[in-house]
Amino acid sequence: MGNVNQPAGTVTGNDQLVAEGKAQELTGEAQKTVGDGKAGAKNLADKVTGRS
């Protein structure tokens, strides 16, 4: 959604829409980082316990 709001806000001159798009994009990136960390921890735990 953030990738849609930013360009739309830029084209229409709507600074609030641009800001909302950036915020949504950053939220998505943070959620991905947390998910990647959880997956990495699970993979490590699986290797340590021998559960490939």
C-alpha positions in Angstrom: 0.0 0.0 0.0 2.9 2.4 0.8 4.2 1.9 -2.7 0.9 3.1 -4.1 0.4 6.1 -1.7 3.8 7.7 -2.2 3.6 8.1 -6.0 -0.1 9.0 -5.9 0.7 11.7 -3.3 3.6 13.0 -5.3 1.6 13.2 -8.5 -1.3 15.0 -6.8 0.8 17.1 -4.5 -0.7 15.6 -1.4 2.1 15.6 1.2 0.0 13.7 3.7 -0.5 10.8 1.3 3.3 10.8 0.6 4.0 10.7 4.3 1.4 7.9 4.9 3.0 5.9 2.1 6.5 6.2 3.6 5.2 5.2 7.0 3.4 2.2 5.6 6.6 1.2 3.7 8.7 1.5 6.8 6.2 -0.5 8.8 6.3 -3.3 6.2 10.1 -3.3 6.3 10.1 -3.6 10.1 7.7 -6.5 10.0 9.8 -8.3 7.4 12.9 -7.8 9.5 11.2 -9.3 12.5 9.9 -12.2 10.5 13.4 -12.8 9.0 14.8 -12.8 12.5 12.2 -15.3 13.7 12.9 -17.6 10.8 16.7 -17.4 11.4 16.2 -18.2 15.1 14.0 -21.2 14.2 16.6 -22.4 11.6 19.4 -22.1 14.2 17.3 -23.9 16.9 16.5 -26.7 14.4 20.2 -27.2 13.6 21.2 -27.2 17.2 18.5 -29.8 18.1 19.0 -31.8 14.9 15.6 -31.1 13.5 16.4 -30.1 9.9 
